[in-house]
Structures are given as structure tokens and as C-alpha cells.
């Protein structure tokens, strides 16, 4: 996902360029694949960098921590103030630099944003508001009350009393 921003390299500060994103199945690495990417970005020329703002939509396949079912989770991610350094300027992030011929690659930015948007403990929407007894009965537990009962063993000294 590369965009040519050569007009912004030599344009005045404050000039902008609009770009859209429309990709099919995309593989970012061995663990992150998405079925589609759609979005729109605005690149703005600043004094020593080019700023990217916008949004994109995608979905990821996750496993519910309650039911262990896999489900598709839609994501809409807002991009705010991502900076790409101009060529030949020092930067701390080598993957966020405009090339000498004016190209930027936003793949790593999108990958980071997707990873940050995925919840740590994803819950299938069907089970988002369910309590434990409802969850167990929906998952087919025959006697949910047996699963939820707690029986503490007595200490041998207390059993004699």
C-alpha cells in the first residue's frame, strides 16, 4: 500500500493530497491476514514532514474467550497524526520516511493500528451480555447448575467438630 506524494515534497506547507484505499485480501505477516481494506486518507505537507490522517475499515477473525468460537469482528480505525519524515532528515522510525522519489508505504502503519484495535479478550457479540448460566446453557452444558456449584472440602480438624 504505497502512495506517491511527490507533489507534496515540493509543495508549500499546508498543501494536501487525498488518497483512497481499496484492497482485497491482504497478508501483513504470518499471523495477521485481513479479507479487505477500505478507507480514505489525507496527507498534509508540514515543515519537516508529511502528516497522514484518515480512517480505514477491515475485519479480523478472532476466537471468543467465552465460547471458543471463531467469529469475524469488523473494525473501523481512525488514523490521527501519523508523520512521515521528508527524505534526508533524521528520524527514529525508518519505516515512516518518504522515499527520494516521493513514495510512502503505509502497510506498517495499518498493521500496527489493526493490532492495537484488536481487543485482548475478544467476546463474540452473541455472548457479550450473557451471564455464566446463560452462556453454559447456550453452549450445551446439560446441567449448568453443576458447573456453577462450589463445594469446598473441609479441613480434617474442622470435620471432627
N, C-alpha and C positions, 0 to 999 in steps of 0.2 A: 504494500500500500504506500506508494510513493506519489508525491505531488511536486510539480515543478513550480517553483516560486521565484524564477529568475527576474520577473518584473519588480518584485518586492526588494530584491537585493540592491537595486539601484534607484528605487523609488523614494519619494520623500517620506519622512517619518509620519505615521498616521495612515498611510495608504493601506488598503485591504484587498484581499482576494478571497472569493467564495469558492469552496470546493464541496463536492458530494462524495459519498461513499456508498457503493453498491457492489458487494461481493457475495459470492456463493459460499459453499463450504470452505472453511479456512482452517488450516492447522498452524498453530503458533509454536507448539513444541510437542513432545511425545505424550504429554498429559492434558493439553488444552486444545480441543478442537471445537469449532462452533459451526452450526449449519448455515448461517448467513450473517452479514454485517450490513447495516443501513444507517446512514447518518449524513450530517452536514457540518462543515467546519468553516470558520472564518480565520484567516491568517492576517495578522496586523503587523506592519513594519514598525519596530521600535528603534531606538537609537543604536543599540548594540545587539539586538536580537530580533527574532520574529516570534510573535505570540500566537498560539493556537487556542481557539475556543470553539465550542460547539457541543454536539451530542452524537451518540450512536446507539443503535439497538441491536440486540442479538439475543440468543438464548443458549443455555448450557444444560447439559444432562447431569443431574445430581442424584444422590441417594439420600432418602429421608432417614433421619436419625431415629425416628419413632417407629416407622413401619418397615424400614429397609427396602422400600420400593424405590425404583428409579423413576424420575419424573423430569419433565422439561420445565426449566424456570426461565421466564422471559426477563431480560434486563434492559433498562434504558439508563444509559450512563452519560452524565454531563461532564464535559471536559472544560476545565477552567484554568486559564493562565499557564499553559504548558509552553515553555520557552525553548527555542532552537537558536543556538549561538550562530552568529554570522561566521563565514569562513575566516580562518587565520586568527580568530580570537580565542583566548584560553577559556576552557570550560571544564567543569567537574564531571560532566556526563557526556562521554564521547558518542553515545548513540543519539544525542539530541543536538546535532550540528547540521547546518545547511552545507551541502557539498559545494565545491568551487563552481560547478555549473548550475547551481540553484535548486537541487533536488533535496527533499526531506523524506525520510522513511518514518511513518507513524506506527508501524507494526508493533514496536516495543512499547510505545505509549499505550496502545489499545490493549495489548496483552496485560500490562500492569494494571490498567483500570478494570479489566474484567476480573482478574484475580482478586483485587481489592473489593469488588462488588459482590462476590460470592459469599454468602453467609457461612460462618464457621460451622454451625449446626443447622443445616437445611431441613426444613419441615415441609412435607407435602401439603399443599393447600387444603386437602381433604381432612387432614389431621391437625391443622393449625389451632383450632379452638376446642379440640376434643380433650376430655379428661381421660385418665388412665383406664377406667372401667369401660368407657365407650370405645376407646382405642382397642382394647383387648377383645371386646366382643366383635368389632368390625374385622379384626384380623383372624377371627375364627377360633378364639380360645373358648373351649366348651364351658368351662366354669371359671369365669373371670374372678369370682369371689375367692376361689382357692389361690389364685395368683396374687391377690392383694392382701391376704391374711398374713399376719405376722405372729409367729409363735416363738416366744423366747424360751430357751432352755433354762431351767432353774439350776442354780449353783448347788452342789451337793450339801453344803452346810445349811442352806435355806430349806431344802427338801425335808429335813428332819423336824423342823419346827411346826 
